[in-house]
């Protein structure tokens, strides 16, 4: 397969996985984006420029995750490799549980789609399968590709995804701490088995969450209750779990976003804001102490690819 273009632009959203009980399955795309421009070079050179989140920290060569994903996708469709000039304008915080690595992977795969002569060879289904291979699970990649809320699952034949309705009154608020936490650290404290009663509880709440997100936002507090992963993670993100506790005690459907340590409130719209505003203000008092409160719309489009300028 040949390349039909030498430059492409990609915009990819942040995502929040799990949403409480939907561990490794449910995810939500948020209106916070990384913008990536990829230009194919006639030489083997790799040039990476990063501004914003991760600037001066992430690799600036073949090890950059966008470049790795681009290479993987081009190899998958048999397209020629070339040198790359990559420019990233990052807004998604790194190491905070908002899907920054999935965004990079999806951006690289989407860039390959925009460069090749047969973009249908990198359909959404193929893109999700490739992203899941790189990420290890599909919960962030699925909403990053499709937008909105999704449930994704792995099978022997590949990866499945289904869109979920999100009620217009659902107003996500990401509360982002200054500190980072690696996904491996957050997963490392999880037990290999859980009590049967907790598993049964979790299945019921995950099913309820689908109804609450789409049609009954009044049920979100009950629907986001979790017994599978958040409490086990308290010792590696005590401040995040303390904030979750405080917000939930005030009636706000708050959860750990992905592997954390960001807290996501699935708030409900009110006439003058959301039902989480007062509870967040009370939890922090006069100072945020390095935390950022980011009201974010649901991104309904997912990754977007446009020709480069």
TORKOL-4160 file (C-alpha; in steps of 0.2 Angstrom, whole numbers, padded with zeros to 4 digits, m for minus):
309
<pt num="1" X="0000" Y="0000" Z="0000"/>
<pt num="2" X="0007" Y="0017" Z="m0004"/>
<pt num="3" X="0006" Y="0034" Z="0005"/>
<pt num="4" X="m0007" Y="0046" Z="m0003"/>
<pt num="5" X="m0002" Y="0061" Z="0008"/>
<pt num="6" X="0014" Y="0067" Z="0017"/>
<pt num="7" X="0006" Y="0077" Z="0031"/>
<pt num="8" X="m0009" Y="0075" Z="0042"/>
<pt num="9" X="m0016" Y="0083" Z="0058"/>
<pt num="10" X="m0025" Y="0073" Z="0072"/>
<pt num="11" X="m0035" Y="0079" Z="0087"/>
<pt num="12" X="m0038" Y="0066" Z="0100"/>
<pt num="13" X="m0048" Y="0068" Z="0116"/>
<pt num="14" X="m0044" Y="0064" Z="0134"/>
<pt num="15" X="m0053" Y="0049" Z="0141"/>
<pt num="16" X="m0059" Y="0043" Z="0158"/>
<pt num="17" X="m0059" Y="0024" Z="0161"/>
<pt num="18" X="m0069" Y="0013" Z="0173"/>
<pt num="19" X="m0081" Y="0026" Z="0179"/>
<pt num="20" X="m0081" Y="0017" Z="0195"/>
<pt num="21" X="m0088" Y="m0001" Z="0193"/>
<pt num="22" X="m0084" Y="m0003" Z="0174"/>
<pt num="23" X="m0066" Y="m0009" Z="0177"/>
<pt num="24" X="m0056" Y="m0011" Z="0161"/>
<pt num="25" X="m0073" Y="m0010" Z="0151"/>
<pt num="26" X="m0082" Y="0007" Z="0152"/>
<pt num="27" X="m0074" Y="0024" Z="0146"/>
<pt num="28" X="m0079" Y="0042" Z="0142"/>
<pt num="29" X="m0071" Y="0054" Z="0130"/>
<pt num="30" X="m0069" Y="0071" Z="0137"/>
<pt num="31" X="m0067" Y="0089" Z="0129"/>
<pt num="32" X="m0048" Y="0090" Z="0132"/>
<pt num="33" X="m0037" Y="0087" Z="0117"/>
<pt num="34" X="m0020" Y="0084" Z="0111"/>
<pt num="35" X="m0016" Y="0090" Z="0093"/>
<pt num="36" X="m0004" Y="0081" Z="0083"/>
<pt num="37" X="0004" Y="0085" Z="0066"/>
<pt num="38" X="0013" Y="0071" Z="0057"/>
<pt num="39" X="0024" Y="0075" Z="0041"/>
<pt num="40" X="0032" Y="0061" Z="0032"/>
<pt num="41" X="0050" Y="0065" Z="0027"/>
<pt num="42" X="0060" Y="0059" Z="0012"/>
<pt num="43" X="0075" Y="0055" Z="0024"/>
<pt num="44" X="0075" Y="0042" Z="0038"/>
<pt num="45" X="0076" Y="0057" Z="0051"/>
<pt num="46" X="0064" Y="0057" Z="0066"/>
<pt num="47" X="0061" Y="0074" Z="0073"/>
<pt num="48" X="0049" Y="0076" Z="0088"/>
<pt num="49" X="0043" Y="0093" Z="0095"/>
<pt num="50" X="0032" Y="0093" Z="0110"/>
<pt num="51" X="0024" Y="0108" Z="0119"/>
<pt num="52" X="0012" Y="0108" Z="0134"/>
<pt num="53" X="0010" Y="0092" Z="0144"/>
<pt num="54" X="0026" Y="0081" Z="0143"/>
<pt num="55" X="0036" Y="0094" Z="0135"/>
<pt num="56" X="0055" Y="0091" Z="0138"/>
<pt num="57" X="0050" Y="0074" Z="0147"/>
<pt num="58" X="0044" Y="0062" Z="0134"/>
<pt num="59" X="0056" Y="0054" Z="0121"/>
<pt num="60" X="0060" Y="0064" Z="0105"/>
<pt num="61" X="0065" Y="0050" Z="0094"/>
<pt num="62" X="0058" Y="0033" Z="0088"/>
<pt num="63" X="0053" Y="0029" Z="0106"/>
<pt num="64" X="0039" Y="0042" Z="0106"/>
<pt num="65" X="0023" Y="0033" Z="0108"/>
<pt num="66" X="0014" Y="0042" Z="0093"/>
<pt num="67" X="0029" Y="0037" Z="0082"/>
<pt num="68" X="0028" Y="0019" Z="0088"/>
<pt num="69" X="0009" Y="0018" Z="0085"/>
<pt num="70" X="0012" Y="0026" Z="0068"/>
<pt num="71" X="0025" Y="0013" Z="0064"/>
<pt num="72" X="0014" Y="m0001" Z="0070"/>
<pt num="73" X="m0001" Y="0005" Z="0059"/>
<pt num="74" X="0009" Y="0007" Z="0044"/>
<pt num="75" X="0017" Y="m0010" Z="0046"/>
<pt num="76" X="m0001" Y="m0018" Z="0048"/>
<pt num="77" X="m0007" Y="m0012" Z="0031"/>
<pt num="78" X="0010" Y="m0014" Z="0022"/>
<pt num="79" X="0013" Y="0004" Z="0019"/>
<pt num="80" X="0031" Y="0010" Z="0017"/>
<pt num="81" X="0040" Y="0018" Z="0032"/>
<pt num="82" X="0048" Y="0035" Z="0031"/>
<pt num="83" X="0056" Y="0048" Z="0042"/>
<pt num="84" X="0044" Y="0058" Z="0052"/>
<pt num="85" X="0042" Y="0076" Z="0058"/>
<pt num="86" X="0030" Y="0075" Z="0073"/>
<pt num="87" X="0023" Y="0090" Z="0082"/>
<pt num="88" X="0013" Y="0088" Z="0097"/>
<pt num="89" X="0003" Y="0101" Z="0106"/>
<pt num="90" X="m0002" Y="0092" Z="0122"/>
<pt num="91" X="m0016" Y="0097" Z="0134"/>
<pt num="92" X="m0020" Y="0080" Z="0142"/>
<pt num="93" X="m0010" Y="0078" Z="0158"/>
<pt num="94" X="0002" Y="0064" Z="0159"/>
<pt num="95" X="0001" Y="0051" Z="0173"/>
<pt num="96" X="m0015" Y="0057" Z="0179"/>
<pt num="97" X="m0028" Y="0044" Z="0173"/>
<pt num="98" X="m0035" Y="0054" Z="0159"/>
<pt num="99" X="m0029" Y="0042" Z="0145"/>
<pt num="100" X="m0014" Y="0052" Z="0139"/>
<pt num="101" X="m0005" Y="0036" Z="0133"/>
<pt num="102" X="m0021" Y="0029" Z="0124"/>
<pt num="103" X="m0022" Y="0047" Z="0116"/>
<pt num="104" X="m0005" Y="0045" Z="0109"/>
<pt num="105" X="m0007" Y="0028" Z="0103"/>
<pt num="106" X="m0024" Y="0032" Z="0094"/>
<pt num="107" X="m0016" Y="0048" Z="0087"/>
<pt num="108" X="m0002" Y="0038" Z="0079"/>
<pt num="109" X="m0014" Y="0025" Z="0072"/>
<pt num="110" X="m0026" Y="0039" Z="0065"/>
<pt num="111" X="m0011" Y="0048" Z="0058"/>
<pt num="112" X="m0007" Y="0032" Z="0048"/>
<pt num="113" X="m0025" Y="0031" Z="0042"/>
<pt num="114" X="m0024" Y="0049" Z="0035"/>
<pt num="115" X="m0007" Y="0046" Z="0026"/>
<pt num="116" X="m0011" Y="0029" Z="0017"/>
<pt num="117" X="m0020" Y="0027" Z="0000"/>
<pt num="118" X="m0033" Y="0015" Z="0008"/>
<pt num="119" X="m0038" Y="0023" Z="0024"/>
<pt num="120" X="m0052" Y="0010" Z="0026"/>
<pt num="121" X="m0039" Y="m0003" Z="0030"/>
<pt num="122" X="m0037" Y="0006" Z="0046"/>
<pt num="123" X="m0055" Y="0006" Z="0051"/>
<pt num="124" X="m0061" Y="0010" Z="0068"/>
<pt num="125" X="m0062" Y="m0008" Z="0072"/>
<pt num="126" X="m0044" Y="m0011" Z="0066"/>
<pt num="127" X="m0038" Y="0004" Z="0075"/>
<pt num="128" X="m0046" Y="m0002" Z="0091"/>
<pt num="129" X="m0038" Y="m0019" Z="0090"/>
<pt num="130" X="m0021" Y="m0011" Z="0086"/>
<pt num="131" X="m0023" Y="0001" Z="0101"/>
<pt num="132" X="m0028" Y="m0013" Z="0113"/>
<pt num="133" X="m0013" Y="m0023" Z="0108"/>
<pt num="134" X="m0002" Y="m0008" Z="0112"/>
<pt num="135" X="m0011" Y="m0003" Z="0128"/>
<pt num="136" X="m0016" Y="m0020" Z="0135"/>
<pt num="137" X="m0035" Y="m0015" Z="0137"/>
<pt num="138" X="m0048" Y="m0006" Z="0127"/>
<pt num="139" X="m0056" Y="0005" Z="0140"/>
<pt num="140" X="m0047" Y="0021" Z="0135"/>
<pt num="141" X="m0044" Y="0018" Z="0117"/>
<pt num="142" X="m0062" Y="0014" Z="0113"/>
<pt num="143" X="m0069" Y="0031" Z="0118"/>
<pt num="144" X="m0054" Y="0040" Z="0111"/>
<pt num="145" X="m0058" Y="0033" Z="0094"/>
<pt num="146" X="m0077" Y="0033" Z="0095"/>
<pt num="147" X="m0081" Y="0048" Z="0106"/>
<pt num="148" X="m0095" Y="0048" Z="0120"/>
<pt num="149" X="m0096" Y="0034" Z="0132"/>
<pt num="150" X="m0092" Y="0016" Z="0126"/>
<pt num="151" X="m0091" Y="m0002" Z="0133"/>
<pt num="152" X="m0077" Y="m0012" Z="0126"/>
<pt num="153" X="m0072" Y="m0030" Z="0128"/>
<pt num="154" X="m0059" Y="m0042" Z="0121"/>
<pt num="155" X="m0064" Y="m0059" Z="0114"/>
<pt num="156" X="m0054" Y="m0073" Z="0105"/>
<pt num="157" X="m0058" Y="m0065" Z="0089"/>
<pt num="158" X="m0053" Y="m0047" Z="0093"/>
<pt num="159" X="m0060" Y="m0032" Z="0102"/>
<pt num="160" X="m0079" Y="m0027" Z="0103"/>
<pt num="161" X="m0086" Y="m0010" Z="0106"/>
<pt num="162" X="m0103" Y="m0003" Z="0109"/>
<pt num="163" X="m0108" Y="0016" Z="0111"/>
<pt num="164" X="m0117" Y="0021" Z="0126"/>
<pt num="165" X="m0129" Y="0035" Z="0128"/>
<pt num="166" X="m0125" Y="0050" Z="0139"/>
<pt num="167" X="m0139" Y="0060" Z="0146"/>
<pt num="168" X="m0137" Y="0079" Z="0142"/>
<pt num="169" X="m0138" Y="0083" Z="0160"/>
<pt num="170" X="m0122" Y="0073" Z="0164"/>
<pt num="171" X="m0108" Y="0086" Z="0167"/>
<pt num="172" X="m0091" Y="0078" Z="0170"/>
<pt num="173" X="m0078" Y="0088" Z="0181"/>
<pt num="174" X="m0060" Y="0082" Z="0182"/>
<pt num="175" X="m0051" Y="0086" Z="0198"/>
<pt num="176" X="m0033" Y="0084" Z="0193"/>
<pt num="177" X="m0019" Y="0083" Z="0207"/>
<pt num="178" X="m0001" Y="0090" Z="0204"/>
<pt num="179" X="0006" Y="0073" Z="0207"/>
<pt num="180" X="0007" Y="0058" Z="0195"/>
<pt num="181" X="0005" Y="0040" Z="0197"/>
<pt num="182" X="0010" Y="0027" Z="0184"/>
<pt num="183" X="m0003" Y="0014" Z="0179"/>
<pt num="184" X="0008" Y="0000" Z="0183"/>
<pt num="185" X="0009" Y="0006" Z="0201"/>
<pt num="186" X="m0010" Y="0008" Z="0202"/>
<pt num="187" X="m0012" Y="m0009" Z="0195"/>
<pt num="188" X="0001" Y="m0017" Z="0206"/>
<pt num="189" X="m0009" Y="m0015" Z="0222"/>
<pt num="190" X="m0024" Y="m0024" Z="0215"/>
<pt num="191" X="m0027" Y="m0042" Z="0222"/>
<pt num="192" X="m0028" Y="m0057" Z="0211"/>
<pt num="193" X="m0045" Y="m0062" Z="0218"/>
<pt num="194" X="m0059" Y="m0053" Z="0226"/>
<pt num="195" X="m0074" Y="m0060" Z="0237"/>
<pt num="196" X="m0089" Y="m0066" Z="0227"/>
<pt num="197" X="m0100" Y="m0054" Z="0236"/>
<pt num="198" X="m0090" Y="m0040" Z="0229"/>
<pt num="199" X="m0090" Y="m0047" Z="0211"/>
<pt num="200" X="m0109" Y="m0048" Z="0212"/>
<pt num="201" X="m0110" Y="m0030" Z="0219"/>
<pt num="202" X="m0099" Y="m0024" Z="0205"/>
<pt num="203" X="m0109" Y="m0033" Z="0191"/>
<pt num="204" X="m0125" Y="m0025" Z="0197"/>
<pt num="205" X="m0118" Y="m0007" Z="0198"/>
<pt num="206" X="m0109" Y="m0008" Z="0181"/>
<pt num="207" X="m0126" Y="m0013" Z="0173"/>
<pt num="208" X="m0135" Y="0001" Z="0183"/>
<pt num="209" X="m0122" Y="0013" Z="0177"/>
<pt num="210" X="m0127" Y="0011" Z="0159"/>
<pt num="211" X="m0145" Y="0016" Z="0164"/>
<pt num="212" X="m0139" Y="0030" Z="0174"/>
<pt num="213" X="m0127" Y="0038" Z="0161"/>
<pt num="214" X="m0140" Y="0037" Z="0147"/>
<pt num="215" X="m0157" Y="0040" Z="0155"/>
<pt num="216" X="m0157" Y="0041" Z="0174"/>
<pt num="217" X="m0143" Y="0053" Z="0180"/>
<pt num="218" X="m0152" Y="0054" Z="0197"/>
<pt num="219" X="m0145" Y="0036" Z="0199"/>
<pt num="220" X="m0127" Y="0040" Z="0196"/>
<pt num="221" X="m0121" Y="0040" Z="0214"/>
<pt num="222" X="m0127" Y="0023" Z="0217"/>
<pt num="223" X="m0122" Y="0017" Z="0200"/>
<pt num="224" X="m0104" Y="0023" Z="0202"/>
<pt num="225" X="m0101" Y="0013" Z="0218"/>
<pt num="226" X="m0086" Y="0002" Z="0217"/>
<pt num="227" X="m0078" Y="m0013" Z="0227"/>
<pt num="228" X="m0066" Y="m0020" Z="0214"/>
<pt num="229" X="m0052" Y="m0008" Z="0213"/>
<pt num="230" X="m0053" Y="0009" Z="0221"/>
<pt num="231" X="m0052" Y="0005" Z="0239"/>
<pt num="232" X="m0036" Y="m0006" Z="0236"/>
<pt num="233" X="m0028" Y="0009" Z="0228"/>
<pt num="234" X="m0030" Y="0020" Z="0243"/>
<pt num="235" X="m0013" Y="0017" Z="0250"/>
<pt num="236" X="m0005" Y="0024" Z="0233"/>
<pt num="237" X="m0017" Y="0038" Z="0231"/>
<pt num="238" X="m0024" Y="0043" Z="0248"/>
<pt num="239" X="m0028" Y="0061" Z="0244"/>
<pt num="240" X="m0038" Y="0056" Z="0229"/>
<pt num="241" X="m0048" Y="0043" Z="0238"/>
<pt num="242" X="m0051" Y="0055" Z="0253"/>
<pt num="243" X="m0058" Y="0067" Z="0240"/>
<pt num="244" X="m0069" Y="0054" Z="0232"/>
<pt num="245" X="m0075" Y="0050" Z="0250"/>
<pt num="246" X="m0079" Y="0068" Z="0253"/>
<pt num="247" X="m0088" Y="0071" Z="0237"/>
<pt num="248" X="m0098" Y="0055" Z="0238"/>
<pt num="249" X="m0103" Y="0060" Z="0256"/>
<pt num="250" X="m0110" Y="0076" Z="0249"/>
<pt num="251" X="m0121" Y="0066" Z="0236"/>
<pt num="252" X="m0109" Y="0069" Z="0221"/>
<pt num="253" X="m0105" Y="0054" Z="0210"/>
<pt num="254" X="m0086" Y="0054" Z="0211"/>
<pt num="255" X="m0074" Y="0041" Z="0206"/>
<pt num="256" X="m0056" Y="0038" Z="0202"/>
<pt num="257" X="m0052" Y="0042" Z="0184"/>
<pt num="258" X="m0044" Y="0027" Z="0176"/>
<pt num="259" X="m0029" Y="0022" Z="0186"/>
<pt num="260" X="m0029" Y="0039" Z="0195"/>
<pt num="261" X="m0024" Y="0050" Z="0204"/>
<pt num="262" X="m0037" Y="0062" Z="0195"/>
<pt num="263" X="m0054" Y="0061" Z="0203"/>
<pt num="264" X="m0069" Y="0062" Z="0191"/>
<pt num="265" X="m0086" Y="0069" Z="0196"/>
<pt num="266" X="m0100" Y="0064" Z="0185"/>
<pt num="267" X="m0110" Y="0079" Z="0190"/>
<pt num="268" X="m0127" Y="0085" Z="0185"/>
<pt num="269" X="m0131" Y="0101" Z="0177"/>
<pt num="270" X="m0140" Y="0114" Z="0187"/>
<pt num="271" X="m0147" Y="0132" Z="0182"/>
<pt num="272" X="m0130" Y="0140" Z="0188"/>
<pt num="273" X="m0117" Y="0126" Z="0186"/>
<pt num="274" X="m0117" Y="0108" Z="0192"/>
<pt num="275" X="m0122" Y="0099" Z="0208"/>
<pt num="276" X="m0104" Y="0096" Z="0212"/>
<pt num="277" X="m0098" Y="0114" Z="0213"/>
<pt num="278" X="m0102" Y="0117" Z="0231"/>
<pt num="279" X="m0096" Y="0101" Z="0237"/>
<pt num="280" X="m0079" Y="0103" Z="0228"/>
<pt num="281" X="m0078" Y="0121" Z="0235"/>
<pt num="282" X="m0081" Y="0114" Z="0252"/>
<pt num="283" X="m0069" Y="0100" Z="0250"/>
<pt num="284" X="m0054" Y="0111" Z="0246"/>
<pt num="285" X="m0059" Y="0127" Z="0256"/>
<pt num="286" X="m0049" Y="0143" Z="0252"/>
<pt num="287" X="m0035" Y="0135" Z="0242"/>
<pt num="288" X="m0034" Y="0121" Z="0229"/>
<pt num="289" X="m0017" Y="0115" Z="0235"/>
<pt num="290" X="m0010" Y="0112" Z="0217"/>
<pt num="291" X="m0026" Y="0103" Z="0211"/>
<pt num="292" X="m0035" Y="0109" Z="0195"/>
<pt num="293" X="m0054" Y="0108" Z="0193"/>
<pt num="294" X="m0058" Y="0106" Z="0175"/>
<pt num="295" X="m0076" Y="0106" Z="0170"/>
<pt num="296" X="m0076" Y="0096" Z="0153"/>
<pt num="297" X="m0089" Y="0092" Z="0141"/>
<pt num="298" X="m0092" Y="0075" Z="0134"/>
<pt num="299" X="m0082" Y="0074" Z="0118"/>
<pt num="300" X="m0095" Y="0066" Z="0106"/>
<pt num="301" X="m0084" Y="0064" Z="0090"/>
<pt num="302" X="m0068" Y="0055" Z="0096"/>
<pt num="303" X="m0052" Y="0056" Z="0086"/>
<pt num="304" X="m0052" Y="0068" Z="0071"/>
<pt num="305" X="m0041" Y="0067" Z="0056"/>
<pt num="306" X="m0038" Y="0082" Z="0044"/>
<pt num="307" X="m0026" Y="0085" Z="0030"/>
<pt num="308" X="m0010" Y="0094" Z="0035"/>
<pt num="309" X="m0008" Y="0112" Z="0030"/>
